[in-house]
Amino acid sequence: MRKILIALSLVCLFASCGNRQTYLHTYQAIPNDGWHVADSLFFPIPVQVNDTNFNAQLEVRHHVNYNYKNLPLLVECVQQNTGSVLSTDTINMVLMDDFGNWLGKGIGRLLQLESSLGTLHIAKSDTCQVRVMHLNPDSLLGGISDVGLRLY
């Protein structure tokens, strides 16, 4: 009986480690013809969030026919009412190593890779959204399927 209690305690302990609740996890699909350089992706943060810190993660799904080894992105937190930028960051998502191996995980020809954005602070009076734009020199970027945002 004691061994069963110890085993159950260990299972509960490991199940609770690192288990933060996901607040927002959503994707924006990229059109089949490609991602235009002038097109921004918007991820609204629900209004009930206020004065909270979140871990933020950007997620990209791409096809194996993507022509580059990285994806440079501009990520901004924008106040919805005024359009003013609260914070901005550039992310260089490395999708392929120096030996030509894709770093993402997936099945078939679609792979997914995540990149931490660090901590995102939503102040009490902010109603904001996250805006993502690609910084690739191509005006029409092919091979990207979806871009996602996860707050936890």
C-alpha positions in Angstrom: 0.0 0.0 0.0 2.8 2.4 0.8 4.4 1.8 -2.6 1.1 2.7 -4.3 0.8 6.0 -2.3 4.4 6.9 -3.2 3.8 6.1 -6.9 0.6 8.2 -6.9 2.4 11.1 -5.2 5.2 11.1 -7.7 2.7 11.0 -10.6 0.8 14.0 -9.1 4.1 15.8 -8.6 5.4 15.3 -12.1 2.0 16.1 -13.6 1.9 19.5 -11.9 5.5 20.6 -12.8 5.6 23.3 -15.4 1.9 23.1 -16.0 0.9 26.7 -16.6 -2.6 27.3 -17.9 -2.7 28.5 -21.5 -4.7 31.7 -21.7 -4.6 32.3 -25.5 -3.5 29.9 -28.3 -4.5 30.9 -31.8 -3.3 30.8 -35.3 -3.6 33.0 -38.4 -3.6 31.2 -41.7 -1.4 32.6 -44.5 -3.0 32.7 -48.0 -2.0 30.0 -50.4 -0.4 32.5 -52.8 2.0 33.7 -50.0 2.4 36.3 -47.3 2.6 39.8 -48.7 5.2 42.1 -47.0 2.5 44.7 -46.4 0.1 42.2 -44.7 0.2 42.2 -40.9 -1.3 39.5 -38.8 -3.3 40.6 -35.7 -3.8 38.6 -32.5 -6.3 40.4 -30.3 -5.8 39.9 -26.5 -9.1 39.4 -24.8 -10.3 42.4 -22.7 -10.6 40.6 -19.4 -6.8 40.4 -19.2 -5.4 43.2 -17.1 -2.3 43.9 -15.1 -0.9 40.5 -15.9 2.4 39.1 -17.1 2.3 36.3 -19.6 5.0 34.1 -21.2 4.5 34.6 -24.9 5.5 32.2 -27.7 5.3 32.7 -31.4 4.7 29.6 -33.5 5.3 29.1 -37.2 4.1 26.3 -39.5 6.0 26.1 -42.7 6.3 23.8 -45.7 9.5 22.0 -46.6 9.6 24.0 -49.8 10.2 27.2 -47.9 13.2 28.9 -49.6 15.1 30.2 -46.7 16.7 28.9 -43.5 15.3 31.6 -41.3 12.2 33.8 -41.0 12.8 37.4 -39.7 9.7 38.8 -38.0 8.6 42.1 -36.4 6.4 41.6 -33.4 4.6 44.6 -31.8 2.1 44.9 -29.0 -0.3 47.6 -30.2 -3.0 49.4 -28.2 -6.3 48.8 -30.0 -8.0 52.1 -29.3 -5.1 54.4 -30.3 -2.9 52.3 -32.5 0.1 53.3 -30.5 2.9 50.7 -30.2 3.4 49.6 -26.6 6.4 47.3 -27.3 8.3 46.1 -30.3 10.7 43.3 -31.0 12.4 41.6 -33.9 12.6 37.8 -34.0 14.8 35.8 -36.3 13.3 32.3 -36.3 15.9 29.9 -37.5 14.1 27.1 -39.4 17.0 25.2 -40.8 20.5 24.4 -39.4 23.8 24.9 -41.2 23.7 21.3 -42.6 20.3 21.8 -44.3 18.2 20.0 -41.7 14.8 21.4 -40.7 14.6 22.2 -37.0 10.8 22.0 -36.7 8.7 19.0 -35.9 5.9 17.6 -38.0 4.6 14.9 -40.2 5.0 15.0 -43.9 5.8 18.3 -45.6 4.5 20.6 -42.9 6.7 21.5 -39.9 6.1 23.6 -36.8 8.6 25.6 -34.8 8.2 27.8 -31.7 10.1 30.8 -30.4 9.8 32.5 -27.1 8.9 36.1 -27.1 9.7 36.5 -23.4 7.3 38.1 -20.9 4.4 40.2 -22.2 3.0 42.6 -19.6 -0.7 43.7 -20.1 -1.4 46.8 -17.9 -4.8 47.3 -16.4 -5.8 50.0 -18.9 -4.4 48.3 -22.0 -6.6 46.8 -24.7 -4.0 45.5 -27.0 -3.3 43.2 -29.9 -0.1 41.6 -31.1 0.8 42.5 -34.7 3.3 40.3 -36.6 4.9 41.2 -39.9 7.6 39.4 -41.9 10.8 41.3 -42.6 11.9 39.1 -45.5 13.0 41.1 -48.6 10.6 39.1 -50.8 7.4 41.1 -51.3 5.5 37.8 -51.5 6.8 35.1 -49.1 5.8 31.6 -50.0 6.1 28.4 -47.9 4.6 29.7 -44.7 1.3 28.1 -43.7 0.3 29.6 -40.4 1.6 31.9 -37.6 0.4 31.4 -34.1 0.6 33.1 -30.7 0.4 31.4 -27.3 0.1 33.2 -24.0 0.6 31.2 -20.9 
